[in-house]
């Protein structure tokens, strides 16, 4: 496939998706990564290891897709349910070569120092995990002070709280390292939005290139599809089903193999923006009110925002972000017309609609073949979807259903409770 993308750019962009789960606070992972990397720098670690800590911090909550879970994690110092997302994150990362070194630290990043395993796990791995735990709890303690810019008034209190847990929650050595690193105002000012953005730009500019192959990009997209789909029982398996169906239709419509690969990735990533939608809106079984609908309608633009900074993802970004555009210009978020709509985006739109109609949801059964065929035909007749795509789908609805609702075996199951 002729797709050139730097894996580090992809990872940084997708870390933005993880931060969206905070809804109002959208930089938790980046702050954790920056603090961990600064502690590593003060400890005299090589640049490669501090870069690893930065990336690990940004992705440490890869197992979180629920806004309820995120609230527990940032509002409570120690929460009984915190281990769930650690196991999910470990399962997602394990076996994916470029990020596999993060799997074990993610698994243990909410395990107390005095409860960490004493064998079978590399000590450096446990040290990295405990450092992430420490600065993660620092960010939780600081969270209430970001909005009003009062953080510098409370840094001594935060440092004292962390020191109280030396030898229990945290390694005494790491507590001393944190206290050394955090005694300057600069440590805390680096957590402000402008400083965070500058750090991300600098890190990308100085990092070595990491060209990603097709299989790696698909695997990474699949991981994030599972995170999105785990957010709600109403959306379980949706992204992967849309990706499979979009490819199925594209191949039958004569789309080039390269674009079929890109479209499959776009399908897996098309709903990334839903991570910022509060759980109570996404899980609502009844009709949304006007305000809730406006909030839901932001998700495709959020997807655009996440993906458009990835070099080599120009087409993938547009196709993913345009999946709610309608031929007459009445869709969202850009109100494109049929003439402005890439054909691949039109395919993805049909795949998105069909998959949602046939998938079993907690509050309803999926539509049968006759019902869904009539629904798709009406949408085509009304000019709301591309008639060429609809025609190919309607030629073999059972095959389309099989593509849209596959048995998901490639990636570990993800279940993220509140």
FILUMKOL-27376 format. One line per field, with one value per residue (C-alpha): residue in three letters; x, y, z; residue number from 1. Coordinates in pm, 1 decimal, m for minus. Layout:
! FILUMKOL-27376
code <- ALA,...
xx <- X,...
yy <- Y,...
zz <- Z,...
pos <- NUM,...
//
This chain:
! FILUMKOL-27376
code <- UNK,UNK,UNK,UNK,UNK,UNK,UNK,UNK,UNK,UNK,UNK,UNK,UNK,UNK,UNK,UNK,UNK,UNK,UNK,UNK,UNK,UNK,UNK,UNK,UNK,UNK,UNK,UNK,UNK,UNK,UNK,UNK,UNK,UNK,UNK,UNK,UNK,UNK,UNK,UNK,UNK,UNK,UNK,UNK,UNK,UNK,UNK,UNK,UNK,UNK,UNK,UNK,UNK,UNK,UNK,UNK,UNK,UNK,UNK,UNK,UNK,UNK,UNK,UNK,UNK,UNK,UNK,UNK,UNK,UNK,UNK,UNK,UNK,UNK,UNK,UNK,UNK,UNK,UNK,UNK,UNK,UNK,UNK,UNK,UNK,UNK,UNK,UNK,UNK,UNK,UNK,UNK,UNK,UNK,UNK,UNK,UNK,UNK,UNK,UNK,UNK,UNK,UNK,UNK,UNK,UNK,UNK,UNK,UNK,UNK,UNK,UNK,UNK,UNK,UNK,UNK,UNK,UNK,UNK,UNK,UNK,UNK,UNK,UNK,UNK,UNK,UNK,UNK,UNK,UNK,UNK,UNK,UNK,UNK,UNK,UNK,UNK,UNK,UNK,UNK,UNK,UNK,UNK,UNK,UNK,UNK,UNK,UNK,UNK,UNK,UNK,UNK,UNK,UNK,UNK,UNK,UNK,UNK,UNK,UNK,UNK,UNK,UNK,UNK,UNK,UNK,UNK,UNK,UNK,UNK,UNK,UNK,UNK,UNK,UNK,UNK,UNK,UNK,UNK,UNK,UNK,UNK,UNK,UNK,UNK,UNK,UNK,UNK,UNK,UNK,UNK,UNK,UNK,UNK,UNK,UNK,UNK,UNK,UNK,UNK,UNK,UNK,UNK,UNK,UNK,UNK,UNK,UNK,UNK,UNK,UNK,UNK,UNK,UNK,UNK,UNK,UNK,UNK,UNK,UNK,UNK,UNK,UNK,UNK,UNK,UNK,UNK,UNK,UNK,UNK,UNK,UNK,UNK,UNK,UNK,UNK,UNK,UNK,UNK,UNK,UNK,UNK,UNK,UNK,UNK,UNK,UNK,UNK,UNK,UNK,UNK,UNK,UNK,UNK,UNK,UNK,UNK,UNK,UNK,UNK,UNK,UNK,UNK,UNK,UNK,UNK,UNK,UNK,UNK,UNK,UNK,UNK,UNK,UNK,UNK,UNK,UNK,UNK,UNK,UNK,UNK,UNK,UNK,UNK,UNK,UNK,UNK,UNK,UNK,UNK,UNK,UNK,UNK,UNK,UNK,UNK,UNK,UNK,UNK,UNK,UNK,UNK,UNK,UNK,UNK,UNK,UNK,UNK,UNK,UNK,UNK,UNK,UNK,UNK,UNK,UNK,UNK,UNK,UNK,UNK,UNK,UNK,UNK,UNK,UNK,UNK,UNK,UNK,UNK,UNK,UNK,UNK,UNK,UNK,UNK,UNK,UNK,UNK,UNK,UNK,UNK,UNK,UNK,UNK,UNK,UNK,UNK,UNK,UNK,UNK,UNK,UNK,UNK,UNK,UNK,UNK,UNK,UNK,UNK,UNK,UNK,UNK,UNK,UNK,UNK,UNK,UNK,UNK,UNK,UNK,UNK,UNK,UNK,UNK,UNK,UNK,UNK,UNK,UNK,UNK,UNK,UNK,UNK,UNK,UNK,UNK,UNK,UNK,UNK,UNK,UNK,UNK,UNK,UNK,UNK,UNK,UNK,UNK,UNK,UNK,UNK,UNK,UNK,UNK,UNK,UNK,UNK,UNK,UNK,UNK,UNK,UNK,UNK,UNK,UNK,UNK,UNK,UNK
xx <- 0.0,132.0,69.5,348.3,285.5,520.1,408.3,510.6,287.9,1.5,58.7,75.0,m240.8,m428.6,m318.2,m538.2,m828.6,m751.1,m739.2,m1085.7,m1232.5,m1176.9,m1442.9,m1356.8,m998.2,m829.5,m458.2,m425.7,m209.6,22.0,73.4,153.9,401.9,569.9,608.6,742.6,991.3,1110.3,1166.1,1363.1,1570.8,1651.2,1751.1,1999.9,1828.8,1930.7,1716.0,1568.0,1437.3,1290.0,1121.1,976.2,841.3,678.3,506.7,412.0,251.1,52.0,m81.7,m101.9,m482.3,m534.1,m776.6,m1013.2,m1301.4,m1572.6,m1609.3,m1737.1,m1417.2,m1206.2,m1386.0,m1317.4,m949.9,m896.1,m1123.6,m1020.8,m666.3,m721.8,m1026.1,m1121.0,m1212.0,m890.8,m729.4,m985.6,m854.2,m495.2,m575.0,m761.1,m468.3,m224.7,m435.6,m458.2,m83.4,46.5,146.3,171.1,544.8,595.3,418.8,461.7,724.4,445.9,214.6,357.0,404.6,44.9,m69.1,87.4,44.0,m219.7,m52.4,92.7,468.7,424.2,195.6,402.8,520.6,869.4,950.7,874.6,860.3,1167.9,1252.3,1293.8,942.8,800.4,993.6,846.8,498.7,531.7,665.9,363.6,138.2,305.7,279.8,m68.8,m176.3,3.0,m214.8,m525.8,m435.4,m369.1,m679.5,m904.7,m649.3,m593.4,m908.7,m848.8,m468.8,m419.3,m187.0,126.8,m52.7,m97.8,221.3,362.8,43.6,60.6,426.8,348.9,62.4,291.1,564.1,312.8,284.1,654.5,711.8,343.1,193.0,521.9,887.9,1074.6,1344.3,1087.4,925.1,1263.2,1316.6,976.4,1039.7,1372.2,1223.1,915.8,1072.5,1087.4,797.5,901.3,802.3,443.1,425.7,519.9,172.8,m7.1,m174.0,69.5,370.4,217.6,163.1,519.7,651.5,454.0,580.1,938.2,916.1,783.6,1044.3,1337.6,1218.3,1360.7,1138.1,941.7,780.8,484.7,379.5,23.2,m15.8,109.5,m126.9,m421.0,m335.1,m304.1,m629.0,m791.9,m677.0,m836.8,m1149.8,m1187.7,m1141.0,m1415.1,m1645.7,m1597.9,m1727.9,m2090.2,m2285.8,m2480.0,m2168.4,m1995.7,m1823.9,m1948.6,m1617.3,m1469.1,m1796.0,m1806.7,m1445.0,m1511.2,m1826.9,m1668.6,m1387.7,m1637.2,m1836.5,m1529.3,m1386.3,m1712.7,m1723.7,m1378.9,m1191.1,m814.4,m648.3,m451.5,m767.3,m943.9,m671.1,m700.8,m1079.3,m1059.8,m838.5,m1075.5,m1364.0,m1186.9,m1110.8,m1426.8,m1585.9,m1276.2,m1448.0,m1715.2,m1466.7,m1547.4,m1923.5,m2040.9,m2149.5,m2500.0,m2568.0,m2413.4,m2595.1,m2936.4,m3180.6,m3452.1,m3463.6,m3200.4,m3312.5,m3182.5,m2887.9,m2782.2,m2804.8,m2576.4,m2322.3,m2338.3,m2293.0,m1954.6,m1796.3,m1710.3,m1534.1,m1342.4,m1235.4,m1113.6,m918.8,m745.1,m644.9,m566.2,m222.8,m93.2,134.7,18.0,m335.5,m495.4,m743.4,m808.0,m886.8,m1137.9,m1312.2,m1343.7,m1463.9,m1720.5,m1928.4,m2226.9,m2225.9,m2532.2,m2539.2,m2764.3,m2533.5,m2757.3,m2517.2,m2250.4,m1999.1,m1889.1,m2219.2,m2050.8,m2248.4,m2228.7,m1982.5,m1747.8,m1778.7,m1503.8,m1650.2,m1475.7,m1643.6,m1980.0,m1904.0,m1813.0,m2139.1,m2346.9,m2142.2,m2191.5,m2568.7,m2614.3,m2399.9,m2591.1,m2922.8,m2835.1,m2634.0,m2802.7,m2836.6,m2935.0,m3262.8,m3358.9,m3302.5,m3110.5,m3322.6,m3392.8,m3287.7,m3619.5,m3645.3,m3289.4,m3318.1,m3627.1,m3454.5,m3145.6,m3359.6,m3562.7,m3246.4,m3111.7,m3444.2,m3448.8,m3096.5,m2949.7,m2687.8,m2500.4,m2728.4,m2433.1,m2317.5,m2669.9,m2727.4,m2420.3,m2512.5,m2869.4,m2747.2,m2637.1,m2765.3,m2671.0,m2307.4,m2315.2,m2457.3,m2181.9,m1919.0,m2084.9,m2121.4,m1810.5,m1684.0,m1417.9,m1121.6,m814.3,m798.1,m868.1,m1211.5,m1252.3,m1512.7,m1490.1,m1744.8,m1833.5
yy <- 0.0,345.2,501.1,686.8,765.1,807.3,586.8,845.9,1106.1,855.8,772.9,1138.3,1220.7,925.4,1020.0,1324.3,1081.8,932.9,1279.4,1354.6,1113.2,1385.1,1595.6,1922.1,1835.6,1710.2,1685.5,1433.0,1186.6,1454.5,1603.1,1260.1,1198.1,1536.8,1489.5,1135.6,1245.4,1535.8,1300.1,1077.3,1372.2,1473.3,1111.8,1132.3,876.5,861.2,1058.1,737.9,641.3,983.5,975.3,634.0,775.2,1063.2,822.0,585.0,869.4,977.2,625.0,494.6,527.6,348.4,119.3,406.8,502.4,581.1,937.7,793.8,593.4,896.7,1101.0,834.2,829.3,1203.8,1272.6,986.8,917.5,542.1,378.2,10.1,m17.8,126.7,m204.1,m276.6,m25.8,m134.7,m491.2,m365.8,m146.6,m433.8,m661.4,m401.4,m332.6,m685.5,m838.1,m508.7,m484.1,m106.4,m51.1,m386.0,m248.9,m37.5,m331.6,m436.2,m81.6,m4.6,m322.8,m213.9,163.5,159.2,m107.5,9.2,m19.6,m255.4,m480.3,m506.5,m856.7,m940.5,m1183.1,m1253.5,m883.4,m678.9,m428.3,m144.3,m216.0,m196.1,123.9,281.5,164.9,310.0,639.8,668.2,587.2,856.5,1138.3,1019.8,1076.4,1412.2,1512.1,1389.5,1604.4,1903.8,1862.3,2098.1,2380.6,2391.4,2580.2,2879.5,2887.3,2840.5,2539.1,2716.0,2793.7,2422.4,2255.5,2221.4,2044.8,1808.4,1730.4,1659.6,1423.7,1225.4,1213.4,1065.1,757.3,678.7,308.6,218.5,349.6,467.9,371.0,588.4,643.0,765.4,992.6,1154.9,1187.4,1354.1,1593.7,1688.6,1740.4,1930.1,2188.6,2445.6,2651.5,2550.3,2186.8,2294.7,2566.7,2303.2,2157.1,2462.8,2421.2,2644.2,2464.2,2124.3,2215.1,2342.3,2018.5,1804.9,2003.3,1983.0,1608.0,1535.6,1759.1,1591.4,1228.4,984.0,882.8,560.9,473.6,244.8,m36.6,m122.2,m401.0,m179.9,102.6,m135.9,m293.9,43.6,163.6,m158.2,m94.8,248.1,110.4,m126.6,162.8,363.4,63.2,m19.7,322.0,217.2,m108.6,72.5,104.8,m226.4,m365.0,m74.5,70.2,m261.4,m361.7,m35.0,m83.2,m436.7,m338.4,m30.6,m243.2,m507.6,m245.0,m63.9,m381.7,m448.9,m92.6,m117.9,101.4,50.3,m186.6,103.2,303.1,m4.2,m28.7,341.4,318.7,26.1,234.9,531.8,305.9,193.3,552.6,733.4,758.7,858.6,1187.2,999.2,953.3,1310.0,1249.0,1203.2,846.4,947.7,1095.9,813.4,552.9,721.5,468.3,720.6,1019.1,1285.8,1640.4,1930.2,2005.9,1641.0,1609.2,1910.6,1748.9,1418.7,1605.2,1735.8,1391.4,1381.7,1718.2,1592.3,1296.4,1543.5,1738.7,1426.2,1285.7,1587.3,1642.1,1300.1,1323.4,1084.5,1058.9,1333.3,1106.1,887.6,1201.2,1335.5,1004.2,941.3,1293.9,1312.0,1008.7,1225.2,1449.2,1424.1,1476.1,1782.3,1960.9,1912.5,1684.0,1776.5,1909.0,2070.1,2061.7,1921.3,1855.1,1543.2,1715.0,1783.6,1438.9,1183.1,855.1,664.6,889.8,813.8,443.3,489.5,677.2,389.6,137.5,341.2,359.3,m5.9,m137.1,68.4,m63.2,m434.4,m444.8,m573.2,m295.7,m328.0,m144.8,m303.3,m591.9,m532.4,m487.9,m791.9,m808.4,m682.3,m396.1,m277.2,m308.2,m88.2,160.7,187.8,212.3,497.6,685.7,644.9,751.8,1058.9,1153.1,1109.8,851.2,769.4,553.0,369.3,245.5,159.6,m44.0,m260.1,m315.1,m413.5,m669.4,m895.5,m783.7,m1108.8,m1065.0,m702.6,m810.5,m1069.6,m804.2,m554.3,m791.3,m1011.2,m1235.2,m1017.7,m1240.9,m1038.1,m821.5,m888.5,m818.1,m476.9,m411.0,m86.5,m47.1,280.2
zz <- 0.0,m88.5,251.3,422.8,787.6,1080.6,1365.8,1624.2,1457.2,1461.1,1828.5,1931.4,1739.6,1881.1,2232.9,2173.9,2143.0,2484.4,2636.8,2496.1,2752.1,3010.7,2827.6,3005.6,3094.6,2780.6,2859.9,3143.7,2950.4,2819.5,3165.5,3307.5,3026.9,3069.6,3445.5,3405.6,3140.6,3356.7,3649.6,3413.5,3298.3,3656.7,3726.0,3439.5,3216.6,2849.3,2606.6,2462.1,2807.0,2883.8,2541.7,2633.0,2960.0,2771.7,2532.0,2814.1,3005.2,2702.2,2645.7,3002.2,3009.1,2679.6,2862.7,2953.2,2725.9,2982.3,3106.9,3435.6,3478.5,3394.6,3660.5,3923.6,3827.9,3853.3,4150.3,4381.1,4500.5,4530.3,4374.0,4406.0,4037.1,3899.4,3803.4,3533.6,3283.9,3354.5,3247.6,2942.0,2841.5,2889.6,2670.3,2395.0,2383.5,2431.9,2101.2,1911.4,1846.6,1833.5,2168.1,2341.4,2581.2,2732.5,2803.2,3142.2,3279.2,3181.0,3357.1,3686.2,3673.2,3949.5,4165.3,4495.5,4538.8,4835.9,4628.5,4310.1,4217.6,4343.0,4063.1,3697.6,3607.9,3517.3,3796.4,3543.5,3416.1,3767.7,3831.4,3516.8,3616.8,3966.2,3834.0,3606.0,3903.1,4110.8,3857.2,3759.5,4120.8,4117.9,3824.5,4006.3,4307.3,4081.9,3864.4,4056.2,4030.4,3654.6,3559.2,3788.5,3748.7,4122.1,4098.8,4221.6,4548.0,4620.2,4497.4,4851.0,4959.5,4661.8,4724.0,5090.5,4998.4,4770.8,5037.0,5284.3,5063.2,5025.4,5085.3,5048.3,4726.9,4580.7,4580.1,4833.9,4572.0,4316.9,4575.1,4639.4,4265.0,4222.2,4512.2,4357.2,4011.1,4128.0,4358.3,4074.2,3945.3,3594.0,3663.1,3728.4,3463.0,3204.6,3266.9,3127.6,2784.2,2595.4,2741.8,2668.0,2303.3,2270.6,2423.8,2180.1,1880.3,2005.5,2070.4,1722.5,1562.1,1737.6,1737.7,1486.6,1199.8,1247.4,914.0,974.3,745.6,653.9,908.1,1192.8,1099.4,1077.5,1410.8,1581.4,1423.3,1541.7,1899.2,1898.4,1733.6,2027.6,2273.5,2102.0,2074.1,2444.2,2546.5,2530.2,2500.5,2227.9,2011.8,2082.0,1770.1,1558.5,1433.8,1329.7,1164.0,968.9,860.0,735.7,551.3,395.9,254.9,136.2,m55.5,m187.1,m336.8,m517.7,m645.0,m801.4,m554.7,m579.0,m329.5,m177.8,m116.3,20.9,285.3,365.1,381.1,621.6,852.3,816.6,916.2,1230.6,1328.8,1212.4,1558.9,1758.5,1843.7,2038.8,2320.6,2425.5,2437.4,2800.7,2873.4,2977.1,2631.6,2431.6,2643.9,2627.6,2478.1,2392.6,2161.0,2222.5,2294.7,2086.5,2314.5,2334.0,1955.9,1912.8,2144.4,1954.3,1627.3,1736.9,1723.2,1353.2,1376.5,1680.9,1465.7,1202.4,1464.3,1592.9,1254.1,1039.9,1193.6,1088.9,787.4,517.4,658.2,445.2,267.8,571.7,773.3,521.6,464.9,840.6,922.2,640.2,738.2,839.2,531.5,303.6,m76.5,m52.3,192.4,496.8,681.3,935.5,1032.6,702.3,503.6,193.9,m124.2,m337.2,m571.5,m280.0,m124.6,m200.6,m321.6,m42.3,214.3,53.3,91.0,457.2,518.6,384.9,582.4,901.0,855.5,759.2,1043.8,1300.1,1164.5,1167.3,1489.6,1802.0,2060.2,2428.2,2363.0,2027.8,1790.0,1469.9,1157.7,939.4,575.1,438.8,685.7,638.0,258.8,260.0,488.8,268.5,m47.5,98.8,194.2,m159.6,m314.0,m88.3,m196.1,151.4,49.6,m271.4,m489.6,m647.3,m310.1,m200.1,m516.9,m460.5,m96.0,m185.5,m437.2,m150.2,188.7,370.1,261.6,375.6,711.2,753.2,685.5,919.9,1215.7,1211.8,1488.9,1647.0,1717.4,1624.3,1936.6,2305.2,2438.5,2594.2,2860.3,3051.2,3324.7,3494.1
pos <- 1,2,3,4,5,6,7,8,9,10,11,12,13,14,15,16,17,18,19,20,21,22,23,24,25,26,27,28,29,30,31,32,33,34,35,36,37,38,39,40,41,42,43,44,45,46,47,48,49,50,51,52,53,54,55,56,57,58,59,60,61,62,63,64,65,66,67,68,69,70,71,72,73,74,75,76,77,78,79,80,81,82,83,84,85,86,87,88,89,90,91,92,93,94,95,96,97,98,99,100,101,102,103,104,105,106,107,108,109,110,111,112,113,114,115,116,117,118,119,120,121,122,123,124,125,126,127,128,129,130,131,132,133,134,135,136,137,138,139,140,141,142,143,144,145,146,147,148,149,150,151,152,153,154,155,156,157,158,159,160,161,162,163,164,165,166,167,168,169,170,171,172,173,174,175,176,177,178,179,180,181,182,183,184,185,186,187,188,189,190,191,192,193,194,195,196,197,198,199,200,201,202,203,204,205,206,207,208,209,210,211,212,213,214,215,216,217,218,219,220,221,222,223,224,225,226,227,228,229,230,231,232,233,234,235,236,237,238,239,240,241,242,243,244,245,246,247,248,249,250,251,252,253,254,255,256,257,258,259,260,261,262,263,264,265,266,267,268,269,270,271,272,273,274,275,276,277,278,279,280,281,282,283,284,285,286,287,288,289,290,291,292,293,294,295,296,297,298,299,300,301,302,303,304,305,306,307,308,309,310,311,312,313,314,315,316,317,318,319,320,321,322,323,324,325,326,327,328,329,330,331,332,333,334,335,336,337,338,339,340,341,342,343,344,345,346,347,348,349,350,351,352,353,354,355,356,357,358,359,360,361,362,363,364,365,366,367,368,369,370,371,372,373,374,375,376,377,378,379,380,381,382,383,384,385,386,387,388,389,390,391,392,393,394,395,396,397,398,399,400,401,402,403,404,405,406,407,408,409,410,411,412,413,414,415,416,417,418
//
